[in-house]
Amino acid sequence: MKWTDTLDIAIELAEAHPEIDPRTLRFTDLHRWVMELPDFDDDPNHSGEKILEAIQMAWIDELS
């Protein structure tokens, strides 16, 4: 997965962290958790606030 795979990342994060409310998540934690996903393979420096926000929104949508 790459940073642009926001929906796939959100699905994996929701499965890996079912106890977390993504609306209260800090972007520093979100970035770390994405980097820890086993299928994630992208440059840590290629993320930014817009990408992390898109992942967060996709995660929120996944829970709805």
Secondary structure, DSSP 4 states (H G I P E B T S, - for coil): --TT-HHHHHHHHHHH-TT--GGG--HHHHHHHHHH-TT--S-GGG--HHHHHHHHHHHHHHH-
